[in-house]
Amino acid sequence: MNWVVIETKKVVKTLDKLPKNIQSAYSYWRHLVIANGVNKLREIKSFHFEKLKGNKQGQYSCRLSKSYRVFFEINKREIKIIVVEVNKHEY
């Protein structure tokens, strides 16, 4: 069963402004989610899939590069992922 990836308006605006390598990494990430679901993200160690805490509680993140992350929410019941943000991670 294919998953659905929904991008917020903020994400749609942001994607065009990102460096080409990050756009490509996001596209690859998105394709993996649609075709294989969330469990595939957990299998690929380079994504550093993690559940977030604090003010981002209920969200998850994956690494697109050393600097950039994709932040998202998972709705398993409806088989969809809502991408909330793609940005440069602050250390």
N, CA, C and O atoms as CSV, one atom per row, in Angstrom:
chain,resi,resn,atom,element,x,y,z
A,1,MET,N,N,0.845,-1.183,0.000
A,1,MET,CA,C,0.000,0.000,0.000
A,1,MET,C,C,0.889,1.244,0.000
A,1,MET,O,O,1.808,1.355,0.811
A,2,ASN,N,N,0.616,2.162,-0.898
A,2,ASN,CA,C,1.395,3.400,-1.004
A,2,ASN,C,C,0.971,4.422,0.038
A,2,ASN,O,O,-0.211,4.582,0.341
A,3,TRP,N,N,1.957,5.099,0.568
A,3,TRP,CA,C,1.722,6.189,1.505
A,3,TRP,C,C,1.503,7.478,0.721
A,3,TRP,O,O,1.926,7.597,-0.430
A,4,VAL,N,N,0.846,8.431,1.349
A,4,VAL,CA,C,0.612,9.746,0.763
A,4,VAL,C,C,1.492,10.749,1.505
A,4,VAL,O,O,1.537,10.747,2.735
A,5,VAL,N,N,2.187,11.602,0.762
A,5,VAL,CA,C,3.011,12.650,1.357
A,5,VAL,C,C,2.336,13.981,1.072
A,5,VAL,O,O,2.145,14.363,-0.082
A,6,ILE,N,N,1.978,14.683,2.144
A,6,ILE,CA,C,1.333,15.994,2.030
A,6,ILE,C,C,2.329,17.042,2.511
A,6,ILE,O,O,2.913,16.910,3.586
A,7,GLU,N,N,2.516,18.079,1.709
A,7,GLU,CA,C,3.452,19.154,2.052
A,7,GLU,C,C,2.671,20.414,2.385
A,7,GLU,O,O,1.775,20.813,1.641
A,8,THR,N,N,3.012,21.036,3.504
A,8,THR,CA,C,2.356,22.287,3.871
A,8,THR,C,C,2.747,23.375,2.876
A,8,THR,O,O,3.708,23.214,2.125
A,9,LYS,N,N,2.005,24.483,2.868
A,9,LYS,CA,C,2.310,25.601,1.971
A,9,LYS,C,C,3.719,26.130,2.216
A,9,LYS,O,O,4.428,26.502,1.280
A,10,LYS,N,N,4.110,26.157,3.475
A,10,LYS,CA,C,5.445,26.635,3.838
A,10,LYS,C,C,6.515,25.757,3.180
A,10,LYS,O,O,7.516,26.272,2.682
A,11,VAL,N,N,6.313,24.457,3.176
A,11,VAL,CA,C,7.281,23.533,2.581
A,11,VAL,C,C,7.349,23.716,1.072
A,11,VAL,O,O,8.437,23.729,0.495
A,12,VAL,N,N,6.202,23.856,0.433
A,12,VAL,CA,C,6.164,24.038,-1.019
A,12,VAL,C,C,6.954,25.283,-1.417
A,12,VAL,O,O,7.696,25.258,-2.399
A,13,LYS,N,N,6.799,26.368,-0.661
A,13,LYS,CA,C,7.538,27.606,-0.944
A,13,LYS,C,C,9.038,27.414,-0.719
A,13,LYS,O,O,9.854,27.923,-1.487
A,14,THR,N,N,9.391,26.692,0.316
A,14,THR,CA,C,10.783,26.501,0.696
A,14,THR,C,C,11.552,25.620,-0.281
A,14,THR,O,O,12.725,25.881,-0.549
A,15,LEU,N,N,10.920,24.590,-0.812
A,15,LEU,CA,C,11.615,23.601,-1.637
A,15,LEU,C,C,12.342,24.210,-2.832
A,15,LEU,O,O,13.466,23.812,-3.136
A,16,ASP,N,N,11.720,25.166,-3.511
A,16,ASP,CA,C,12.339,25.776,-4.689
A,16,ASP,C,C,13.593,26.595,-4.352
A,16,ASP,O,O,14.448,26.815,-5.210
A,17,LYS,N,N,13.690,27.038,-3.107
A,17,LYS,CA,C,14.804,27.893,-2.699
A,17,LYS,C,C,15.988,27.095,-2.157
A,17,LYS,O,O,17.056,27.660,-1.918
A,18,LEU,N,N,15.811,25.806,-1.964
A,18,LEU,CA,C,16.870,24.967,-1.403
A,18,LEU,C,C,17.932,24.651,-2.456
A,18,LEU,O,O,17.648,24.683,-3.653
A,19,PRO,N,N,19.145,24.347,-2.014
A,19,PRO,CA,C,20.185,23.926,-2.964
A,19,PRO,C,C,19.740,22.672,-3.727
A,19,PRO,O,O,18.956,21.873,-3.215
A,20,LYS,N,N,20.240,22.509,-4.942
A,20,LYS,CA,C,19.823,21.398,-5.813
A,20,LYS,C,C,20.069,20.032,-5.174
A,20,LYS,O,O,19.243,19.130,-5.314
A,21,ASN,N,N,21.196,19.867,-4.473
A,21,ASN,CA,C,21.469,18.569,-3.852
A,21,ASN,C,C,20.459,18.241,-2.747
A,21,ASN,O,O,20.144,17.072,-2.526
A,22,ILE,N,N,19.955,19.252,-2.060
A,22,ILE,CA,C,18.947,19.036,-1.014
A,22,ILE,C,C,17.599,18.731,-1.663
A,22,ILE,O,O,16.860,17.876,-1.174
A,23,GLN,N,N,17.273,19.416,-2.751
A,23,GLN,CA,C,16.039,19.111,-3.485
A,23,GLN,C,C,16.055,17.662,-3.956
A,23,GLN,O,O,15.042,16.966,-3.885
A,24,SER,N,N,17.206,17.218,-4.436
A,24,SER,CA,C,17.353,15.852,-4.909
A,24,SER,C,C,17.218,14.854,-3.756
A,24,SER,O,O,16.552,13.828,-3.897
A,25,ALA,N,N,17.840,15.150,-2.633
A,25,ALA,CA,C,17.753,14.277,-1.457
A,25,ALA,C,C,16.315,14.206,-0.951
A,25,ALA,O,O,15.845,13.136,-0.564
A,26,TYR,N,N,15.614,15.341,-0.952
A,26,TYR,CA,C,14.213,15.358,-0.526
A,26,TYR,C,C,13.357,14.526,-1.480
A,26,TYR,O,O,12.489,13.771,-1.043
A,27,SER,N,N,13.598,14.664,-2.752
A,27,SER,CA,C,12.854,13.897,-3.754
A,27,SER,C,C,13.051,12.395,-3.537
A,27,SER,O,O,12.095,11.622,-3.608
A,28,TYR,N,N,14.283,11.991,-3.277
A,28,TYR,CA,C,14.589,10.586,-2.984
A,28,TYR,C,C,13.863,10.133,-1.723
A,28,TYR,O,O,13.254,9.063,-1.708
A,29,TRP,N,N,13.925,10.943,-0.658
A,29,TRP,CA,C,13.243,10.646,0.610
A,29,TRP,C,C,11.747,10.467,0.374
A,29,TRP,O,O,11.141,9.509,0.852
A,30,ARG,N,N,11.159,11.410,-0.373
A,30,ARG,CA,C,9.720,11.388,-0.663
A,30,ARG,C,C,9.346,10.112,-1.426
A,30,ARG,O,O,8.348,9.468,-1.101
A,31,HIS,N,N,10.130,9.749,-2.426
A,31,HIS,CA,C,9.879,8.544,-3.211
A,31,HIS,C,C,9.922,7.296,-2.324
A,31,HIS,O,O,9.074,6.412,-2.450
A,32,LEU,N,N,10.905,7.228,-1.434
A,32,LEU,CA,C,11.002,6.088,-0.520
A,32,LEU,C,C,9.766,5.962,0.368
A,32,LEU,O,O,9.255,4.863,0.580
A,33,VAL,N,N,9.292,7.091,0.882
A,33,VAL,CA,C,8.120,7.077,1.753
A,33,VAL,C,C,6.892,6.605,0.985
A,33,VAL,O,O,6.150,5.748,1.464
A,34,ILE,N,N,6.679,7.153,-0.190
A,34,ILE,CA,C,5.494,6.785,-0.976
A,34,ILE,C,C,5.517,5.303,-1.329
A,34,ILE,O,O,4.501,4.621,-1.194
A,35,ALA,N,N,6.638,4.807,-1.769
A,35,ALA,CA,C,6.733,3.419,-2.236
A,35,ALA,C,C,6.826,2.394,-1.104
A,35,ALA,O,O,6.287,1.293,-1.216
A,36,ASN,N,N,7.518,2.759,-0.005
A,36,ASN,CA,C,7.823,1.765,1.019
A,36,ASN,C,C,7.324,2.076,2.424
A,36,ASN,O,O,7.335,1.199,3.288
A,37,GLY,N,N,6.892,3.293,2.665
A,37,GLY,CA,C,6.393,3.655,3.989
A,37,GLY,C,C,7.483,4.074,4.959
A,37,GLY,O,O,8.663,4.143,4.616
A,38,VAL,N,N,7.053,4.350,6.176
A,38,VAL,CA,C,7.920,4.879,7.218
A,38,VAL,C,C,8.973,3.870,7.652
A,38,VAL,O,O,10.093,4.261,7.983
A,39,ASN,N,N,8.650,2.610,7.660
A,39,ASN,CA,C,9.603,1.598,8.127
A,39,ASN,C,C,10.887,1.588,7.294
A,39,ASN,O,O,11.960,1.290,7.819
A,40,LYS,N,N,10.788,1.904,6.029
A,40,LYS,CA,C,11.972,1.960,5.172
A,40,LYS,C,C,12.919,3.068,5.634
A,40,LYS,O,O,14.138,2.913,5.561
A,41,LEU,N,N,12.359,4.189,6.111
A,41,LEU,CA,C,13.187,5.288,6.615
A,41,LEU,C,C,14.003,4.831,7.822
A,41,LEU,O,O,15.158,5.224,7.988
A,42,ARG,N,N,13.397,4.009,8.649
A,42,ARG,CA,C,14.098,3.505,9.836
A,42,ARG,C,C,15.231,2.561,9.458
A,42,ARG,O,O,16.235,2.487,10.168
A,43,GLU,N,N,15.087,1.848,8.362
A,43,GLU,CA,C,16.103,0.893,7.923
A,43,GLU,C,C,17.359,1.579,7.388
A,43,GLU,O,O,18.459,1.041,7.515
A,44,ILE,N,N,17.205,2.748,6.798
A,44,ILE,CA,C,18.336,3.452,6.183
A,44,ILE,C,C,18.976,4.357,7.239
A,44,ILE,O,O,18.454,5.427,7.553
A,45,LYS,N,N,20.089,3.921,7.769
A,45,LYS,CA,C,20.735,4.601,8.903
A,45,LYS,C,C,21.154,6.038,8.592
A,45,LYS,O,O,21.167,6.881,9.488
A,46,SER,N,N,21.495,6.326,7.343
A,46,SER,CA,C,21.970,7.675,7.007
A,46,SER,C,C,20.888,8.744,7.173
A,46,SER,O,O,21.209,9.930,7.255
A,47,PHE,N,N,19.619,8.350,7.222
A,47,PHE,CA,C,18.546,9.322,7.444
A,47,PHE,C,C,18.466,9.760,8.907
A,47,PHE,O,O,17.879,10.800,9.202
A,48,HIS,N,N,19.038,8.995,9.816
A,48,HIS,CA,C,18.979,9.312,11.245
A,48,HIS,C,C,17.544,9.612,11.687
A,48,HIS,O,O,17.289,10.630,12.330
A,49,PHE,N,N,16.623,8.733,11.343
A,49,PHE,CA,C,15.205,8.864,11.685
A,49,PHE,C,C,15.071,8.986,13.201
A,49,PHE,O,O,15.592,8.154,13.944
A,50,GLU,N,N,14.369,10.025,13.656
A,50,GLU,CA,C,14.197,10.173,15.099
A,50,GLU,C,C,12.885,10.866,15.449
A,50,GLU,O,O,12.381,11.711,14.708
A,51,LYS,N,N,12.359,10.482,16.589
A,51,LYS,CA,C,11.164,11.110,17.146
A,51,LYS,C,C,11.631,12.318,17.947
A,51,LYS,O,O,12.595,12.230,18.708
A,52,LEU,N,N,10.946,13.443,17.774
A,52,LEU,CA,C,11.380,14.687,18.411
A,52,LEU,C,C,10.698,14.908,19.749
A,52,LEU,O,O,9.639,14.346,20.029
A,53,LYS,N,N,11.321,15.732,20.561
A,53,LYS,CA,C,10.808,16.057,21.894
A,53,LYS,C,C,10.617,17.565,22.002
A,53,LYS,O,O,10.908,18.309,21.065
A,54,GLY,N,N,10.130,18.000,23.146
A,54,GLY,CA,C,9.993,19.430,23.416
A,54,GLY,C,C,8.899,20.078,22.595
A,54,GLY,O,O,7.800,19.537,22.480
A,55,ASN,N,N,9.198,21.253,22.015
A,55,ASN,CA,C,8.175,21.996,21.268
A,55,ASN,C,C,7.831,21.340,19.933
A,55,ASN,O,O,6.885,21.764,19.269
A,56,LYS,N,N,8.575,20.322,19.531
A,56,LYS,CA,C,8.274,19.587,18.290
A,56,LYS,C,C,7.773,18.173,18.609
A,56,LYS,O,O,7.858,17.273,17.774
A,57,GLN,N,N,7.259,17.994,19.809
A,57,GLN,CA,C,6.740,16.691,20.223
A,57,GLN,C,C,5.632,16.250,19.270
A,57,GLN,O,O,4.775,17.049,18.892
A,58,GLY,N,N,5.654,14.976,18.885
A,58,GLY,CA,C,4.680,14.458,17.936
A,58,GLY,C,C,5.184,14.499,16.502
A,58,GLY,O,O,4.525,13.996,15.592
A,59,GLN,N,N,6.351,15.099,16.302
A,59,GLN,CA,C,6.960,15.160,14.977
A,59,GLN,C,C,8.185,14.254,14.924
A,59,GLN,O,O,8.704,13.810,15.949
A,60,TYR,N,N,8.624,13.996,13.706
A,60,TYR,CA,C,9.801,13.176,13.459
A,60,TYR,C,C,10.717,13.947,12.526
A,60,TYR,O,O,10.288,14.899,11.874
A,61,SER,N,N,11.974,13.541,12.459
A,61,SER,CA,C,12.884,14.177,11.511
A,61,SER,C,C,13.774,13.133,10.859
A,61,SER,O,O,14.035,12.067,11.416
A,62,CYS,N,N,14.233,13.474,9.658
A,62,CYS,CA,C,15.209,12.680,8.920
A,62,CYS,C,C,16.253,13.634,8.374
A,62,CYS,O,O,15.950,14.775,8.025
A,63,ARG,N,N,17.468,13.162,8.304
A,63,ARG,CA,C,18.574,13.961,7.777
A,63,ARG,C,C,18.607,13.835,6.253
A,63,ARG,O,O,18.616,12.729,5.713
A,64,LEU,N,N,18.625,14.977,5.569
A,64,LEU,CA,C,18.791,14.991,4.116
A,64,LEU,C,C,20.251,15.204,3.741
A,64,LEU,O,O,20.706,14.752,2.690
A,65,SER,N,N,20.972,15.891,4.602
A,65,SER,CA,C,22.409,16.103,4.457
A,65,SER,C,C,22.930,16.370,5.865
A,65,SER,O,O,22.185,16.270,6.840
A,66,LYS,N,N,24.191,16.703,5.963
A,66,LYS,CA,C,24.737,16.996,7.289
A,66,LYS,C,C,24.032,18.194,7.925
A,66,LYS,O,O,23.903,18.258,9.147
A,67,SER,N,N,23.580,19.134,7.110
A,67,SER,CA,C,22.970,20.365,7.616
A,67,SER,C,C,21.451,20.395,7.555
A,67,SER,O,O,20.822,21.010,8.417
A,68,TYR,N,N,20.843,19.753,6.568
A,68,TYR,CA,C,19.402,19.893,6.337
A,68,TYR,C,C,18.602,18.718,6.868
A,68,TYR,O,O,19.035,17.567,6.804
A,69,ARG,N,N,17.416,19.034,7.399
A,69,ARG,CA,C,16.492,18.034,7.930
A,69,ARG,C,C,15.100,18.232,7.336
A,69,ARG,O,O,14.720,19.337,6.949
A,70,VAL,N,N,14.356,17.138,7.275
A,70,VAL,CA,C,12.932,17.205,6.941
A,70,VAL,C,C,12.181,16.836,8.219
A,70,VAL,O,O,12.472,15.820,8.850
A,71,PHE,N,N,11.219,17.667,8.590
A,71,PHE,CA,C,10.407,17.459,9.786
A,71,PHE,C,C,8.993,17.088,9.345
A,71,PHE,O,O,8.424,17.731,8.463
A,72,PHE,N,N,8.432,16.054,9.958
A,72,PHE,CA,C,7.137,15.560,9.505
A,72,PHE,C,C,6.345,14.901,10.629
A,72,PHE,O,O,6.880,14.554,11.682
A,73,GLU,N,N,5.052,14.742,10.364
A,73,GLU,CA,C,4.145,14.035,11.267
A,73,GLU,C,C,3.639,12.795,10.546
A,73,GLU,O,O,3.492,12.796,9.324
A,74,ILE,N,N,3.375,11.744,11.301
A,74,ILE,CA,C,2.918,10.481,10.717
A,74,ILE,C,C,1.490,10.208,11.163
A,74,ILE,O,O,1.165,10.292,12.347
A,75,ASN,N,N,0.639,9.877,10.186
A,75,ASN,CA,C,-0.723,9.450,10.476
A,75,ASN,C,C,-0.869,8.035,9.915
A,75,ASN,O,O,-1.189,7.856,8.739
A,76,LYS,N,N,-0.632,7.027,10.767
A,76,LYS,CA,C,-0.652,5.632,10.322
A,76,LYS,C,C,-2.049,5.169,9.932
A,76,LYS,O,O,-2.207,4.327,9.048
A,77,ARG,N,N,-3.047,5.714,10.584
A,77,ARG,CA,C,-4.419,5.308,10.290
A,77,ARG,C,C,-4.814,5.640,8.856
A,77,ARG,O,O,-5.456,4.839,8.177
A,78,GLU,N,N,-4.427,6.824,8.404
A,78,GLU,CA,C,-4.760,7.271,7.052
A,78,GLU,C,C,-3.622,7.034,6.063
A,78,GLU,O,O,-3.725,7.410,4.896
A,79,ILE,N,N,-2.546,6.417,6.521
A,79,ILE,CA,C,-1.372,6.104,5.711
A,79,ILE,C,C,-0.853,7.364,4.996
A,79,ILE,O,O,-0.725,7.400,3.773
A,80,LYS,N,N,-0.561,8.388,5.803
A,80,LYS,CA,C,-0.029,9.607,5.212
A,80,LYS,C,C,1.009,10.250,6.118
A,80,LYS,O,O,1.012,10.067,7.335
A,81,ILE,N,N,1.880,11.004,5.483
A,81,ILE,CA,C,2.899,11.779,6.175
A,81,ILE,C,C,2.697,13.236,5.800
A,81,ILE,O,O,2.548,13.574,4.626
A,82,ILE,N,N,2.693,14.090,6.807
A,82,ILE,CA,C,2.538,15.523,6.580
A,82,ILE,C,C,3.896,16.171,6.821
A,82,ILE,O,O,4.394,16.196,7.946
A,83,VAL,N,N,4.485,16.694,5.751
A,83,VAL,CA,C,5.790,17.355,5.849
A,83,VAL,C,C,5.546,18.775,6.348
A,83,VAL,O,O,4.875,19.573,5.694
A,84,VAL,N,N,6.101,19.072,7.509
A,84,VAL,CA,C,5.879,20.349,8.174
A,84,VAL,C,C,6.949,21.370,7.811
A,84,VAL,O,O,6.677,22.566,7.705
A,85,GLU,N,N,8.189,20.871,7.619
A,85,GLU,CA,C,9.295,21.799,7.429
A,85,GLU,C,C,10.503,21.086,6.804
A,85,GLU,O,O,10.762,19.917,7.092
A,86,VAL,N,N,11.213,21.786,5.971
A,86,VAL,CA,C,12.516,21.330,5.463
A,86,VAL,C,C,13.442,22.525,5.641
A,86,VAL,O,O,13.251,23.565,5.010
A,87,ASN,N,N,14.445,22.374,6.502
A,87,ASN,CA,C,15.312,23.530,6.739
A,87,ASN,C,C,16.705,23.126,7.197
A,87,ASN,O,O,16.997,21.954,7.438
A,88,LYS,N,N,17.541,24.128,7.305
A,88,LYS,CA,C,18.904,23.942,7.781
A,88,LYS,C,C,18.840,23.777,9.288
A,88,LYS,O,O,18.298,24.624,9.998
A,89,HIS,N,N,19.392,22.689,9.761
A,89,HIS,CA,C,19.332,22.349,11.179
A,89,HIS,C,C,20.268,23.243,11.978
A,89,HIS,O,O,21.433,23.420,11.622
A,90,GLU,N,N,19.747,23.798,13.052
A,90,GLU,CA,C,20.542,24.646,13.951
A,90,GLU,C,C,21.150,23.758,15.041
A,90,GLU,O,O,20.440,22.968,15.664
A,91,TYR,N,N,22.436,23.883,15.270
A,91,TYR,CA,C,23.089,23.063,16.282
A,91,TYR,C,C,23.127,23.753,17.611
A,91,TYR,O,O,23.645,23.198,18.580
